[in-house]
């Protein structure tokens, strides 16, 4: 992988960290809601993500926000967000940063 490719992936992850779950004061990346970030050399990005529950009140708006934030990263030519509930999200997916922020570590 080239440095430019890794830099773009880092930029995308940093952009994802600006998106927050409205019910939990932690960004969606550290919450463990992002399962996959697939960056192609032509700038196309595919995100596989989940929600804390299938009945999440932002089930429609959060994926759109993720797509818009990723599409705004320099060098990204298109962004696609795919939702999945397999495996279902659980507390074990929280990063150490999220656990610390929530006072669980």
C-alpha positions as CSV (number, residue, x, y, z in Angstrom):
1,X,0.0,0.0,0.0
2,X,1.2,3.4,-0.9
3,X,1.6,6.2,1.7
4,X,-1.0,8.2,-0.2
5,X,-3.5,5.3,0.1
6,X,-2.8,4.9,3.8
7,X,-3.1,8.7,4.3
8,X,-6.5,8.7,2.6
9,X,-7.7,5.8,4.8
10,X,-6.5,7.8,7.9
11,X,-8.3,10.9,6.7
12,X,-11.5,8.9,6.2
13,X,-11.2,7.4,9.7
14,X,-10.6,10.9,11.1
15,X,-13.7,12.1,9.3
16,X,-15.7,9.2,10.7
17,X,-14.6,10.2,14.2
18,X,-16.4,13.6,13.7
19,X,-19.8,11.7,13.5
20,X,-21.5,11.0,16.9
21,X,-24.3,8.7,17.9
22,X,-26.9,11.1,19.3
23,X,-27.7,8.9,22.3
24,X,-24.1,8.1,23.3
25,X,-21.5,10.9,23.5
26,X,-18.9,8.9,21.6
27,X,-18.0,9.0,17.9
28,X,-19.2,6.2,15.7
29,X,-15.7,4.9,15.0
30,X,-14.8,4.5,18.6
31,X,-18.2,3.1,19.4
32,X,-17.4,0.2,17.0
33,X,-20.2,1.0,14.6
34,X,-17.8,1.0,11.6
35,X,-17.1,-2.6,10.6
36,X,-15.1,-1.9,7.4
37,X,-13.5,0.9,5.5
38,X,-12.7,-0.2,1.9
39,X,-10.7,2.4,-0.1
40,X,-10.1,1.8,-3.7
41,X,-7.2,3.4,-5.6
42,X,-9.6,5.4,-7.8
43,X,-11.0,7.1,-4.7
44,X,-14.2,5.1,-4.3
45,X,-14.9,4.2,-0.7
46,X,-17.3,1.6,0.7
47,X,-18.2,1.7,4.4
48,X,-19.8,-1.2,6.2
49,X,-21.5,-0.1,9.4
50,X,-24.1,-1.0,12.0
51,X,-26.2,0.8,14.6
52,X,-26.4,0.2,18.3
53,X,-29.8,-1.3,17.6
54,X,-32.0,-2.0,14.5
55,X,-34.6,0.4,16.0
56,X,-32.1,3.2,16.4
57,X,-33.9,6.6,15.9
58,X,-31.2,7.7,13.5
59,X,-31.3,4.5,11.3
60,X,-32.1,6.6,8.2
61,X,-30.1,9.8,8.9
62,X,-26.9,8.4,10.3
63,X,-25.8,6.4,7.2
64,X,-26.5,9.5,5.1
65,X,-24.4,11.6,7.4
66,X,-21.6,9.0,7.2
67,X,-21.7,9.0,3.4
68,X,-21.7,12.8,3.2
69,X,-18.7,13.1,5.7
70,X,-16.7,10.5,3.8
71,X,-17.5,12.0,0.4
72,X,-16.1,15.3,1.7
73,X,-12.7,13.8,2.3
74,X,-10.1,15.1,-0.2
75,X,-9.4,12.5,-2.9
76,X,-12.7,10.5,-2.3
77,X,-14.5,10.2,-5.6
78,X,-17.6,8.4,-4.3
79,X,-18.8,7.0,-1.0
80,X,-21.2,4.1,-0.4
81,X,-22.5,3.1,3.0
82,X,-23.8,-0.5,3.5
83,X,-25.7,-1.3,6.7
84,X,-25.5,-4.6,8.4
85,X,-26.6,-6.1,11.7
86,X,-24.4,-9.2,11.5
87,X,-22.7,-9.3,13.8
88,X,-25.0,-7.3,16.1
89,X,-23.3,-4.4,17.9
90,X,-22.5,-4.9,21.5
91,X,-20.5,-3.2,24.2
92,X,-17.4,-5.3,23.5
93,X,-17.0,-3.3,20.3
94,X,-16.2,-0.1,22.1
95,X,-12.6,1.1,21.8
96,X,-10.5,1.8,24.9
97,X,-11.0,5.6,24.1
98,X,-14.8,5.1,24.2
99,X,-14.7,3.0,27.4
100,X,-12.6,5.7,29.0
101,X,-14.9,8.5,27.8
102,X,-17.9,6.7,29.1
103,X,-16.2,6.0,32.5
104,X,-16.3,2.3,31.9
105,X,-12.5,1.7,32.0
